[in-house]
Amino acid sequence: MDLKQYFRKIREIEAGIGEAYPIIVSRDTPDGGKAGMLVEVPRAVAAKMIADGRAALASEEEKELYRLEQVSAKQASEQAELAKRIQVTILNEADLLGVNTGKRKGSEPSPAAK
């Protein structure tokens, strides 16, 4: 393979990609590459993978599906993070009665309340 042609091909493909971070779809490869995986990569990486026959640009439908999956994954991650932050306070009955009446065990009323 002529290296000049190879890199010229990569540059031509890169120039034809309009997005800075295009979404590509992987293809089956003899070294174990799995077909159908959607990935967002820099333009130069996408051009090289397309030139090598390892990927193709995603269709508009595939792009929309990928973005919806990313939004869903982000929301699930945010919910998991919020679940970690939930604080639980265990009160016994006396403390609970003190909260309801405004008094707690061992606390003096404030001077303003007198």
C-alpha positions in Angstrom: 0.0 0.0 0.0 1.2 3.4 -0.9 1.4 5.6 2.3 0.9 8.8 0.4 -2.4 7.5 -1.0 -3.4 6.1 2.4 -2.9 9.5 4.2 -4.5 11.4 1.3 -7.5 9.2 1.6 -7.7 9.9 5.3 -7.4 13.7 4.8 -10.2 13.5 2.1 -12.5 11.6 4.4 -11.7 14.0 7.3 -12.5 17.0 5.1 -15.8 15.5 4.1 -16.9 15.0 7.7 -18.9 18.1 8.8 -18.9 17.5 12.6 -16.1 18.0 15.0 -17.1 14.8 16.9 -19.1 12.6 14.5 -20.8 9.4 15.5 -19.6 6.3 13.8 -20.9 2.7 13.6 -18.3 -0.1 14.0 -18.1 -3.0 11.5 -17.0 -6.6 12.0 -13.3 -7.0 11.8 -11.1 -10.1 11.7 -9.4 -9.2 14.9 -12.6 -9.3 16.9 -14.3 -6.0 16.2 -18.0 -6.0 17.0 -20.4 -4.6 14.4 -23.1 -2.1 15.3 -21.4 -0.2 18.2 -22.1 3.5 18.1 -19.3 5.8 19.3 -18.7 9.5 19.2 -15.1 10.2 18.3 -12.9 13.1 17.0 -13.0 13.8 13.3 -9.4 12.5 12.7 -10.1 9.2 14.5 -13.4 8.7 12.5 -11.6 9.4 9.2 -8.8 6.8 10.0 -11.3 4.2 11.1 -13.4 4.7 8.0 -10.3 4.6 5.8 -9.3 1.3 7.5 -12.7 -0.2 6.9 -13.4 -0.5 10.6 -16.3 1.9 10.8 -18.8 4.0 8.8 -20.6 7.3 9.6 -23.8 6.8 11.4 -27.1 7.5 9.7 -29.4 10.2 11.1 -31.6 7.6 12.8 -28.6 6.0 14.4 -27.4 9.3 15.7 -30.7 10.1 17.2 -30.9 6.7 18.9 -27.3 7.2 20.3 -28.2 10.7 21.7 -31.3 9.4 23.3 -29.4 6.5 24.9 -26.8 9.1 26.2 -29.5 11.3 27.7 -31.1 8.2 29.4 -27.7 7.1 30.8 -27.0 10.6 32.1 -30.3 10.8 33.8 -29.8 7.3 35.4 -26.4 8.4 36.6 -27.7 11.6 38.1 -30.5 9.7 39.9 -28.0 7.2 41.3 -25.9 10.2 42.5 -28.9 11.7 44.2 -29.7 8.4 45.9 -26.3 8.5 47.5 -27.0 11.9 49.0 -30.2 11.1 50.7 -29.8 11.7 54.4 -31.8 9.8 57.0 -32.1 10.8 60.6 -33.4 8.3 63.1 -35.5 9.9 65.9 -36.7 8.2 69.0 -40.2 9.0 70.3 -39.1 11.7 72.8 -37.1 13.5 70.1 -40.1 13.4 67.8 -42.4 14.8 70.5 -39.8 17.6 71.1 -39.8 18.4 67.4 -43.6 18.6 67.3 -43.7 20.9 70.4 -40.7 23.0 69.4 -38.7 21.7 72.5 -36.0 19.2 72.6 -34.5 17.3 75.5 -31.8 19.3 77.2 -32.4 22.5 75.4 -33.3 25.8 77.1 -35.8 28.1 75.6 -34.2 31.1 73.8 -34.2 34.4 75.6 -36.4 35.8 72.8 -39.1 33.2 73.5 -39.5 34.4 77.2 
